[in-house]
Amino acid sequence: MNMESIARYLMLGGIILFLVGGGVYFAAKFGIPLGRLPGDIRIEGENGSFYFPVTSSILISVVLSILLNIISRFLKK
């Protein structure tokens, strides 16, 4: 692997992080309750709590899969 391909992967990773950050920002701005959706598991007890965002994880996974498929199709052309 040469330096150019490493640089491309780093730039692509930066773009993806920028898009994810923007998505989280706009989700908070428009009131989309990521982390508080129906289906997210929250168990609170006396000695601690457990939280697992099942629905939010699935939603984020679907959105990222769609975005990455679109990006990969543009890079192949």
C-alpha positions in Angstrom: 0.0 0.0 0.0 1.4 3.4 -1.0 1.0 6.7 0.6 -1.6 7.9 -1.9 -4.0 5.1 -1.0 -3.5 5.6 2.7 -4.2 9.3 2.2 -7.4 8.5 0.2 -8.6 6.2 3.0 -7.9 8.8 5.6 -9.8 11.5 3.7 -12.8 9.1 3.1 -12.8 8.3 6.8 -12.8 12.1 7.6 -15.7 12.7 5.2 -17.7 9.9 6.8 -17.0 11.2 10.3 -18.0 14.7 9.2 -21.3 13.4 7.7 -22.1 11.3 10.8 -21.4 14.3 13.0 -23.6 16.5 10.9 -26.4 13.9 11.0 -26.2 13.7 14.8 -26.2 17.5 15.0 -29.3 17.8 12.7 -31.0 15.0 14.5 -30.7 16.9 17.8 -31.6 20.2 16.1 -34.8 18.8 14.6 -35.8 16.8 17.7 -35.2 13.3 16.5 -34.8 11.3 19.7 -31.9 9.1 18.9 -31.2 7.1 22.0 -34.7 7.5 23.3 -36.7 5.6 20.6 -39.2 2.9 21.3 -37.4 -0.4 21.5 -34.3 1.1 23.2 -33.6 -0.9 26.4 -33.2 0.9 29.7 -33.1 -0.9 33.0 -32.6 1.2 36.1 -32.0 -0.3 39.6 -30.8 0.7 43.0 -27.2 -0.1 42.3 -26.9 1.0 38.7 -28.4 1.1 35.3 -28.2 -0.6 32.0 -28.9 1.1 28.7 -28.8 -0.5 25.2 -30.1 1.5 22.2 -31.4 -1.3 20.0 -33.7 0.7 17.8 -31.4 3.6 17.5 -28.5 1.3 16.5 -30.6 -0.3 13.8 -31.8 3.0 12.4 -28.2 4.4 12.3 -27.0 1.2 10.7 -29.6 1.4 7.9 -28.9 5.1 7.2 -25.1 4.5 7.1 -25.5 1.5 4.9 -27.5 3.5 2.4 -25.0 6.4 2.5 -22.0 4.1 2.1 -23.6 2.3 -0.9 -24.3 5.7 -2.6 -20.7 6.8 -2.0 -19.3 3.6 -3.2 -21.4 3.7 -6.4 -20.1 7.3 -7.1 -16.5 6.2 -6.5 -16.7 3.3 -8.9 -17.8 5.5 -11.9 
